[in-house]
Each structure stands twice: as structure tokens, then as C-alpha cells.
């Protein structure tokens, strides 16, 4: 792994930790302290992909579930900017992955991508979601992992069972209530002991120093957090839970969206509803669906009646005292036909074939005869290029070659004759 053998230690010894100014601003004039190539080896310049260490950086490094910032480095009098693809921490140094032409000592303007605003909305919404779960489900809720990017949030938490629809709705409503109250977000730096005494929740997997950042949104949420957040909960916009699922024993996951992602989701849903109205020819989608279901039910009844009217009359042949039917039928439910024959006769051995395009469906039934339907179907199905099986009283199979139905019927009669006449 190149990251494990990179030149991070020597950078740390020369420069120490660079300064993150991204809490206060998303744009800063700064200087290139060092560059690493794609294998994390120190170089004087790059022309392509590599990693940059800025003296001051507004780019947030991936941490605490929040993804790393993207953006651009702009050099005065240069037409093309340098793309910032990602930002990560190495030995507590904040390094950004870049693509472009750059040299050590370059003076640059570092500009964070607009996606940061959407990331912040999802991160702040995650804090409110955590608080909502504790308020509604209980204090046993604790974070077990999270992800916040510009399009969604994912929150894993301890809970023994799936949430009901009602619980999910309560959680969603609780968060949206706090959003609509436009609660001002406050950040304080304090000692870890002061933070714990204030009731702040520590997050899963995070390491904390002597001084910590406590992010609060009124009384709704108080957490230790090093991430970036909205100024006011109203900036989160609509909060929508999109999925609830299990991760492992005792751990559940909620996925949700807010901000621009929620707006796009609502637009998509509205478009789908309009399409349903159009397709169902009804301005009330539910009424349209109900009407369609009733029409389908009526048509199914009419189809069943029509099939019954045209159903082939199945007349058995007596073979050594056993009623035998081996037939091809064009329409109808062959399983239903077999059940009807078994109800009609005291004993019956029946196998029916039905074309389905180029393929064939076959089923067999046996009642009070020495014929085992499962064995019978296994002997016949290969003739039509298929296979299947089942119980002694009923079995079914599918075949790929409907042109061999005639041969299969002859094989079925031959097999049956051997059994009925005292063969194996």
C-alpha cells in the first residue's frame, strides 16, 4: 500500500501540521508547502495527479463520517485551475488530492467546491437524526458509524429490531420540526470533561484531544464533532428518510436525504405521480389504481370463463383398470385440470403438455395407481429438453423444445404401460 510507505513522516518533521481554516471560510490565499506524486513520494512539481500540502487549507479532510472536500486551486494569470479531487489526513496533516500543473512554492487561491454546503446539510441532519432516535426509541441508541456526503447521509445505530413505519415517520417528523424552528448552530471549544458535563455525546470511532469542539443546535442536539455544519437548521431544508435496514445483529441503518437531494427527489416523485395520473386517466391516482384493479379482476373472471368454455374435454383410456390421460392442451391451467381429473375419477394417471411459445410446460398427477408422478415426469421431461420433478401425486417440469411434444407423449404412454402392466 503506497500510503503506508509514503513520505509523510519527513513532511511532518519539516512542516508540522498545516492549518485548517475551513470552519471560517471556503476560500483562502495560501502557498504550496509540499507535493507528493501518486505513490506519495515527495516531488518538486506535478503535471497530472498527485497530493498537495497547503500552508493554510480550507479543504476539510475526510473524518467523522464526513467526506473530504473537493474544489479548485487557482494560480494568478493562469487560465486553467488545478482540480482538487479529495482531501484526507495523513499523520494529522491535511493533504488534498489534485490534478493539474503545480510546483512547490506556488501561491494559490484555494476554493472549496459548492458541494460543501450540501455535505454540511447532511452532516447537521445526521446530528438531528441521532437525537431524534434517542428521543423516540430510547437512550440505548448509540452511533455505530456514519457517512455524510453531498447527496445523502447514512447512520448506523444500536437497536435490536427494525423500526416500524410509525416510528420512522415519528423520527422524520421530529427532525423536520427542528429544521422548521430555524435553530442557530453553536460551536464551542472546551475541555473533554467540560464537554461531557454539558451532556455532549461522543461519536463512534473518534479520538479526542484535551480540547474538543462541541456542536449544539439549541437543546435538540449537543455532540462532540470536528466536522463542518450549517449556520442554522433551516438551511437543512426538507429531511426525508429513504431506507431503513439491518447491518448486523443489533445494528440498524437509516439512509436519508435533505437539501438539494431532497428537492430533486420530490421533483422525481411529483413527475411519477403526474405520469400515473396520465397513464391511469384519472387525476386521483389512488382512485385510478382502484379502478384498474377492479377492471383486471373482471377481465380475469371473463378470461377464466372463456377458457372453461373452450377447455378440452379430457377422456381417460382404461389400461389394466387404471384411468389414463396423456394429452396436449392449448389453453387453461394444466395443474387445475389435473386436480379436476383427480377429483372426478377414483383412480387416474394423467400427464398434460402445453406449448408456451418455443417451450413446453408439462405436469403429471396420480391417484390410487402404481404410477409415481415425480418419477414419471423425470422420465419424460428430457425428451423435450427439460427436467423437473415433484411428489408421487403431482409433479411438473419445463422443456425447451415444443416440437418434441409428440415424442414425449409416446414416451409417457410407454413408461406408464410398463408400470401399469406390472413392470418396475
Number of C-alpha atoms within 10 A of each C-alpha: 6 10 12 10 11 18 15 18 12 11 19 15 9 9 13 13 17 17 13 18 15 19 13 9 13 19 19 18 16 18 18 18 20 21 27 24 20 17 15 18 16 19 14 13 18 20 13 14 19 25 26 27 22 27 18 20 28 24 32 28 25 17 18 19 21 22 21 22 26 22 25 22 23 18 17 11 6 8 8 13 19 22 21 25 18 19 23 19 14 16 11 13 20 24 24 27 22 28 20 16 15 24 16 17 16 16 18 20 18 25 22 23 17 13 14 22 21 23 29 23 31 31 30 27 30 25 22 25 23 21 25 22 23 15 14 14 15 12 10 12 20 20 20 15 17 20 19 27 22 22 17 24 25 21 21 23 22 18 20 14 12 15 18 10 10 9 14 18 13 16 25 20 15 20 24 22 14 20 21 14 11 17 18 13 17 15 18 12 13 14 16 19 11 14 21 15 9 12 12 18 20 19 18 15 12 12 9 15 8 8 13 19 19 24 24 22 22 14 8 15 20 23 22 23 22 18 21 20 26 21 18 17 25 19 21 29 21 20 24 23 19 13 11 19 14 17 13 10 10 12 20 21 23 21 18 24 28 27 24 18 20 21 16 12 15 14 12 12 12 12 12 12 15 16 13 18 18 13 11 18 12 15 13 13 18 13 13 18 16 12 14 13 12 12 12 12 12 12 12 12 12 12 13 14 12 12 15 13 9 12 15 15 8 17 12 17 14 11 13 11 12 21 20 24 21 21 19 19 17 15 14 17 14 21 18 10 20 23 14 11 23 19 12 10 14 12 17 25 30 27 28 22 24 21 18 15 9 10 18 22 21 27 26 30 30 27 22 13 19 16 24 21 26 22 17 28 25 18 17 26 26 17 21 24 16 18 18 19 20 19 14 17 17 22 23 25 22 23 22 19 18 21 13 15 24 15 12 22 20 13 17 22 17 12 18 21 16 12 16 18 13 9 9 9
